[in-house]
């Protein structure tokens, strides 16, 4: 299975758990502005992201938690490539509300919060 993105969490902002309880995770590469870091999961890419966006049906793993990608916004992957930023909504939506968003199947939000720890690996499998 091809990997579209493999990254490791380096820091978790103080407001991340509240967002994750609502099924939303915001990723930003290390070095993001401090006001964004408060609501973001900061990460360091371990393998260069693939040039092509993952397709609907691809898998996303955050630690031991897995979900299926249900839609990818028109500019979401380019933002991953440019600045390491994406909003992942675990809402099962078949279309995104925002162009910079990736939607994935619904998950147990308590389990999601538990996986958002420094050192956890996030993988998007193409």
Secondary structure as GFF3:
##gff-version 3
##sequence-region A 1 126
A	DSSP	beta_strand	3	12	.	.	.	ID=ss1
A	DSSP	alpha_helix	16	21	.	.	.	ID=ss2
A	DSSP	beta_strand	24	29	.	.	.	ID=ss3
A	DSSP	alpha_helix	34	37	.	.	.	ID=ss4
A	DSSP	beta_strand	41	47	.	.	.	ID=ss5
A	DSSP	beta_strand	59	62	.	.	.	ID=ss6
A	DSSP	beta_strand	65	72	.	.	.	ID=ss7
A	DSSP	alpha_helix	76	83	.	.	.	ID=ss8
A	DSSP	beta_strand	86	89	.	.	.	ID=ss9
A	DSSP	beta_strand	101	104	.	.	.	ID=ss10
A	DSSP	alpha_helix	109	115	.	.	.	ID=ss11
A	DSSP	beta_strand	121	125	.	.	.	ID=ss12
###
